[in-house]
Amino acid sequence: MAENRASVNTEGDAGGVEEGVPCWVDAQLPDVDAGRRFYGELFGWTFEAAHGSSVWGLLDGAPVAALAHKTDGRMPTVWTVYFATPDVTATARRIQAAGGQVVMAPLPVDGQGVAALAADPEGAVFGLWQPGSHPGFGVRHAPGAFAWAQLYARDTDAANTFYGHLFHAALFGPGAHPDFGRAPVADVFPEMMPPHVLVHFGVEDCEAALGTVSRLGGRLQAGPFTASYGTVAVVTDNQGASFALLQR
């Protein structure tokens, strides 16, 4: 669950992060200690205890992600991207009105904020975060930190309509810097792959990072390929969680 964000106001600004901008990522893993070893070596993260059994990954002392223990073996081993919102309950209602679903109802996280999980009309799951005492990413767009979120959809026009309704200013407003793109699933994956949101982490050298992923027991899913935002390789870690490496 999301665990690291800042104070809330009601003017469309979620703790200093514009509503609809990705503000946090977490991984649900069977073995958090194995995750610490994998991501610590791959991205140079150090770790500190967070909410419950979760840990925060730190890059040069700044929080960049959380690793959480998967409490139910039936749950997927996944990375989840959280979008900032000043009012998670209101955003959840708008998601339902637009044809999406609330997968996990808004849940307070120890004064740090309020989290929820939702799915768009095609079933792609994403998180919402209403900041409390923590703002989210301490750093982004650096090697080893969050760099981009890409939605792989069946119908990108419908996706633009849905997400544009939720987060219009962040996606389409003047000076928008959403860190969130949309593309057809078949551009990268087999046709049968379900729609999903894929977190990208920055790397200085994609080929070198791929070598580290392989050595640590991960595997290549797709790429490397060139996208409008850089060179991308889609990989899984040694527990099966998918993410992407992005070299700008």
DOBALUM-154846 format. One record per residue (C-alpha): x, y, z; residue number from 1; residue in three letters. Coordinates in Angstrom, 3 decimals, always signed. Layout:
REM DOBALUM-154846
SITE        c1        c2        c3  zator  milum
SITE         X         Y         Z    NUM    ALA
...
REM end
This chain:
REM DOBALUM-154846
SITE        c1        c2        c3  zator  milum
SITE    +0.000    +0.000    +0.000      1    MET
SITE    +1.143    +3.567    -0.575      2    ALA
SITE    +2.978    +4.920    +2.420      3    GLU
SITE    +4.891    +8.120    +1.841      4    ASN
SITE    +3.295   +11.554    +1.196      5    ARG
SITE    +2.473   +15.319    +2.572      6    ALA
SITE    -0.264   +17.762    +3.686      7    SER
SITE    -3.587   +18.150    +1.921      8    VAL
SITE    -5.537   +21.167    +0.771      9    ASN
SITE    -8.766   +21.353    -1.173     10    THR
SITE    -7.670   +23.475    -4.120     11    GLU
SITE    -6.782   +20.590    -6.453     12    GLY
SITE    -3.236   +20.427    -5.087     13    ASP
SITE    -2.422   +17.193    -3.264     14    ALA
SITE    +0.227   +18.100    -0.728     15    GLY
SITE    +2.242   +20.130    -3.227     16    GLY
SITE    +1.791   +17.563    -6.030     17    VAL
SITE    -0.774   +18.367    -8.710     18    GLU
SITE    -3.832   +16.142    -8.714     19    GLU
SITE    -3.405   +13.267   -11.177     20    GLY
SITE    +0.409   +13.259   -11.117     21    VAL
SITE    +2.037    +9.959   -10.102     22    PRO
SITE    +3.313   +10.517    -6.561     23    CYS
SITE    +4.299    +7.067    -5.257     24    TRP
SITE    +4.865    +3.429    -6.194     25    VAL
SITE    +4.899    +0.242    -4.174     26    ASP
SITE    +5.502    -3.445    -4.792     27    ALA
SITE    +3.531    -6.268    -3.179     28    GLN
SITE    +6.047    -9.103    -2.786     29    LEU
SITE    +6.047   -12.581    -1.206     30    PRO
SITE    +9.493   -11.908    +0.297     31    ASP
SITE   +10.357    -8.321    +1.235     32    VAL
SITE   +13.923    -9.239    +2.256     33    ASP
SITE   +14.543   -10.739    -1.192     34    ALA
SITE   +13.111    -7.542    -2.665     35    GLY
SITE   +15.521    -5.469    -0.610     36    ARG
SITE   +18.455    -7.456    -1.961     37    ARG
SITE   +17.231    -7.246    -5.578     38    PHE
SITE   +16.359    -3.549    -5.712     39    TYR
SITE   +19.153    -2.515    -3.392     40    GLY
SITE   +21.722    -3.904    -5.786     41    GLU
SITE   +19.908    -2.886    -8.969     42    LEU
SITE   +19.141    +0.733    -8.042     43    PHE
SITE   +21.424    +1.418    -5.085     44    GLY
SITE   +18.535    +1.769    -2.648     45    TRP
SITE   +18.910    +1.632    +1.102     46    THR
SITE   +15.898    +0.852    +3.268     47    PHE
SITE   +14.096    +1.910    +6.411     48    GLU
SITE   +11.047    +0.549    +8.195     49    ALA
SITE    +7.694    +2.023    +7.175     50    ALA
SITE    +4.072    +1.114    +7.941     51    HIS
SITE    +3.614    -2.429    +9.305     52    GLY
SITE    +5.962    -4.893    +7.607     53    SER
SITE    +6.646    -2.516    +4.706     54    SER
SITE    +9.931    -0.777    +4.019     55    VAL
SITE   +10.743    +2.390    +2.117     56    TRP
SITE   +13.406    +2.291    -0.545     57    GLY
SITE   +15.684    +5.335    -0.249     58    LEU
SITE   +17.908    +6.845    -2.917     59    LEU
SITE   +20.608    +9.022    -1.333     60    ASP
SITE   +18.365    +9.205    +1.734     61    GLY
SITE   +15.230   +10.299    -0.164     62    ALA
SITE   +12.181    +7.992    -0.369     63    PRO
SITE   +11.449    +6.598    -3.836     64    VAL
SITE    +9.289    +3.477    -3.343     65    ALA
SITE    +7.853    +1.001    -0.850     66    ALA
SITE    +8.154    -2.757    -0.683     67    LEU
SITE    +5.286    -4.483    +1.121     68    ALA
SITE    +4.665    -8.069    +2.136     69    HIS
SITE    +1.922    -9.743    +0.119     70    LYS
SITE    -0.403   -11.063    +2.809     71    THR
SITE    -2.564   -13.209    +0.525     72    ASP
SITE    -0.931   -15.658    -1.877     73    GLY
SITE    -3.831   -15.165    -4.284     74    ARG
SITE    -2.901   -11.522    -4.731     75    MET
SITE    -0.669   -10.642    -7.696     76    PRO
SITE    +3.004    -9.813    -7.239     77    THR
SITE    +2.942    -6.331    -8.724     78    VAL
SITE    +4.177    -2.764    -8.757     79    TRP
SITE    +1.386    -0.201    -8.319     80    THR
SITE    +1.466    +3.481    -9.315     81    VAL
SITE    -0.411    +5.948    -7.080     82    TYR
SITE    -1.853    +9.223    -8.367     83    PHE
SITE    -2.102   +12.236    -6.081     84    ALA
SITE    -5.537   +13.504    -5.093     85    THR
SITE    -6.680   +16.117    -2.547     86    PRO
SITE    -9.823   +14.067    -1.789     87    ASP
SITE    -9.537   +10.315    -2.328     88    VAL
SITE   -13.196    +9.652    -1.493     89    THR
SITE   -14.450   +12.170    -4.057     90    ALA
SITE   -12.053   +10.815    -6.686     91    THR
SITE   -13.248    +7.259    -5.985     92    ALA
SITE   -16.831    +8.391    -6.594     93    ARG
SITE   -15.833    +9.984    -9.902     94    ARG
SITE   -14.070    +6.771   -10.941     95    ILE
SITE   -17.228    +4.759   -10.342     96    GLN
SITE   -19.378    +7.316   -12.157     97    ALA
SITE   -17.047    +7.092   -15.170     98    ALA
SITE   -17.307    +3.291   -15.402     99    GLY
SITE   -14.313    +2.284   -13.283    100    GLY
SITE   -14.269    +0.313   -10.045    101    GLN
SITE   -12.961    +0.856    -6.528    102    VAL
SITE   -10.869    -2.230    -5.742    103    VAL
SITE    -9.873    -1.137    -2.215    104    MET
SITE   -11.934    +1.511    -0.435    105    ALA
SITE   -10.099    +4.562    +0.969    106    PRO
SITE    -7.961    +3.456    +3.914    107    LEU
SITE    -6.064    +5.755    +6.328    108    PRO
SITE    -2.371    +4.869    +6.729    109    VAL
SITE    -1.100    +5.878   +10.192    110    ASP
SITE    -1.557    +9.605    +9.632    111    GLY
SITE    +0.632    +9.458    +6.540    112    GLN
SITE    -2.362    +9.809    +4.231    113    GLY
SITE    -5.269    +7.902    +2.757    114    VAL
SITE    -4.824    +5.227    +0.066    115    ALA
SITE    -7.227    +3.517    -2.306    116    ALA
SITE    -6.968    +1.145    -5.238    117    LEU
SITE    -9.114    +1.490    -8.356    118    ALA
SITE    -9.468    -0.029   -11.810    119    ALA
SITE   -10.309    +1.758   -15.034    120    ASP
SITE   -13.103    +0.461   -17.313    121    PRO
SITE   -10.667    -1.974   -19.003    122    GLU
SITE    -9.473    -3.363   -15.659    123    GLY
SITE    -6.066    -1.660   -15.337    124    ALA
SITE    -5.389    -1.164   -11.622    125    VAL
SITE    -3.918    +2.025   -10.164    126    PHE
SITE    -3.674    +3.654    -6.762    127    GLY
SITE    -4.847    +6.949    -5.290    128    LEU
SITE    -3.030    +8.818    -2.542    129    TRP
SITE    -4.371   +11.704    -0.454    130    GLN
SITE    -1.312   +12.994    +1.414    131    PRO
SITE    -1.161   +13.361    +5.152    132    GLY
SITE    +2.277   +13.636    +6.778    133    SER
SITE    +4.273   +12.432    +3.756    134    HIS
SITE    +4.331   +13.838    +0.216    135    PRO
SITE    +5.421   +10.873    -1.892    136    GLY
SITE    +8.590   +10.760    -3.955    137    PHE
SITE   +11.543   +12.488    -2.349    138    GLY
SITE   +13.205   +12.416    -5.759    139    VAL
SITE   +12.057   +11.464    -9.252    140    ARG
SITE   +13.541   +11.464   -12.766    141    HIS
SITE   +16.946   +10.345   -11.506    142    ALA
SITE   +18.657    +6.995   -12.081    143    PRO
SITE   +17.156    +4.598    -9.548    144    GLY
SITE   +13.982    +6.661    -9.077    145    ALA
SITE   +10.526    +6.802   -10.668    146    PHE
SITE   +10.720    +8.123   -14.205    147    ALA
SITE    +7.428    +7.358   -15.995    148    TRP
SITE    +4.141    +5.444   -15.797    149    ALA
SITE    +2.713    +3.923   -18.977    150    GLN
SITE    -0.824    +2.639   -19.322    151    LEU
SITE    -1.077    -0.187   -21.847    152    TYR
SITE    -4.722    -0.150   -22.947    153    ALA
SITE    -6.909    -1.835   -25.514    154    ARG
SITE    -8.603    +1.457   -26.464    155    ASP
SITE    -6.361    +4.497   -25.964    156    THR
SITE    -9.084    +6.957   -26.982    157    ASP
SITE   -11.347    +5.570   -24.257    158    ALA
SITE    -8.415    +5.689   -21.816    159    ALA
SITE    -7.766    +9.346   -22.623    160    ASN
SITE   -11.443   +10.083   -22.030    161    THR
SITE   -11.511    +8.255   -18.688    162    PHE
SITE    -8.245    +9.605   -17.260    163    TYR
SITE    -8.805   +13.019   -18.795    164    GLY
SITE   -12.130   +13.214   -16.945    165    HIS
SITE   -10.349   +12.377   -13.686    166    LEU
SITE    -7.121   +14.335   -14.074    167    PHE
SITE    -7.648   +16.797   -16.919    168    HIS
SITE    -5.316   +19.543   -15.701    169    ALA
SITE    -2.398   +17.165   -15.085    170    ALA
SITE    -2.792   +15.390   -18.430    171    LEU
SITE    -3.969   +18.087   -20.805    172    PHE
SITE    -3.751   +21.442   -19.030    173    GLY
SITE    -1.281   +24.247   -19.812    174    PRO
SITE    +2.252   +23.175   -18.946    175    GLY
SITE    +1.133   +19.655   -18.051    176    ALA
SITE    +3.940   +17.278   -17.056    177    HIS
SITE    +1.969   +14.158   -16.213    178    PRO
SITE    +4.695   +11.453   -16.226    179    ASP
SITE    +1.853    +9.269   -17.498    180    PHE
SITE    +1.444    +7.991   -21.057    181    GLY
SITE    -1.057    +5.758   -22.829    182    ARG
SITE    -0.321    +3.207   -25.554    183    ALA
SITE    -1.962    +0.107   -27.070    184    PRO
SITE    -1.132    -3.167   -25.329    185    VAL
SITE    -0.189    -4.745   -28.674    186    ALA
SITE    +2.556    -2.145   -29.219    187    ASP
SITE    +4.752    -4.052   -26.762    188    VAL
SITE    +2.949    -7.137   -25.442    189    PHE
SITE    +0.977   -10.072   -26.855    190    PRO
SITE    -2.654    -9.273   -27.684    191    GLU
SITE    -3.910   -11.379   -24.762    192    MET
SITE    -1.988    -9.345   -22.146    193    MET
SITE    -4.506    -7.559   -19.870    194    PRO
SITE    -4.433    -3.731   -19.758    195    PRO
SITE    -2.144    -2.490   -16.988    196    HIS
SITE    -0.111    +0.454   -15.699    197    VAL
SITE    +3.649    -0.136   -15.829    198    LEU
SITE    +6.052    +1.755   -13.552    199    VAL
SITE    +9.364    +2.860   -15.124    200    HIS
SITE   +12.551    +3.477   -13.139    201    PHE
SITE   +15.372    +5.583   -14.536    202    GLY
SITE   +18.736    +4.033   -15.377    203    VAL
SITE   +21.927    +5.503   -16.817    204    GLU
SITE   +22.632    +2.504   -19.057    205    ASP
SITE   +19.770    +0.212   -20.020    206    CYS
SITE   +21.980    -2.640   -21.264    207    GLU
SITE   +24.074    -2.615   -18.094    208    ALA
SITE   +20.938    -2.582   -15.936    209    ALA
SITE   +19.550    -5.534   -17.899    210    LEU
SITE   +22.712    -7.447   -17.115    211    GLY
SITE   +22.200    -6.768   -13.405    212    THR
SITE   +18.536    -7.828   -13.588    213    VAL
SITE   +19.554   -11.127   -15.184    214    SER
SITE   +22.340   -11.749   -12.678    215    ARG
SITE   +19.925   -11.156    -9.787    216    LEU
SITE   +17.406   -13.682   -11.109    217    GLY
SITE   +15.041   -11.370   -13.002    218    GLY
SITE   +14.180   -11.706   -16.677    219    ARG
SITE   +13.515    -9.627   -19.770    220    LEU
SITE    +9.880    -9.385   -20.920    221    GLN
SITE   +10.135    -6.931   -23.815    222    ALA
SITE   +12.673    -4.656   -25.490    223    GLY
SITE   +14.822    -2.775   -25.317    224    PRO
SITE   +12.817    -0.510   -27.640    225    PHE
SITE   +12.712    +3.203   -28.366    226    THR
SITE    +9.718    +5.197   -27.130    227    ALA
SITE    +9.027    +8.912   -27.335    228    SER
SITE   +10.287    +9.279   -23.752    229    TYR
SITE   +13.477    +7.168   -24.026    230    GLY
SITE   +14.876    +3.639   -24.357    231    THR
SITE   +12.718    +1.119   -22.504    232    VAL
SITE   +13.136    -2.496   -21.399    233    ALA
SITE   +10.324    -4.312   -19.590    234    VAL
SITE   +11.547    -6.800   -16.988    235    VAL
SITE   +10.392    -8.828   -14.009    236    THR
SITE   +12.208    -9.082   -10.719    237    ASP
SITE   +13.154   -12.425    -9.154    238    ASN
SITE    +9.663   -12.729    -7.618    239    GLN
SITE    +7.678   -11.968   -10.757    240    GLY
SITE    +6.818    -8.253   -10.351    241    ALA
SITE    +6.982    -6.414   -13.693    242    SER
SITE    +8.515    -2.974   -14.136    243    PHE
SITE   +10.450    -1.097   -16.803    244    ALA
SITE   +13.924    +0.365   -17.076    245    LEU
SITE   +14.058    +3.778   -18.768    246    LEU
SITE   +17.176    +5.379   -20.183    247    GLN
SITE   +16.461    +8.958   -21.211    248    ARG
REM end
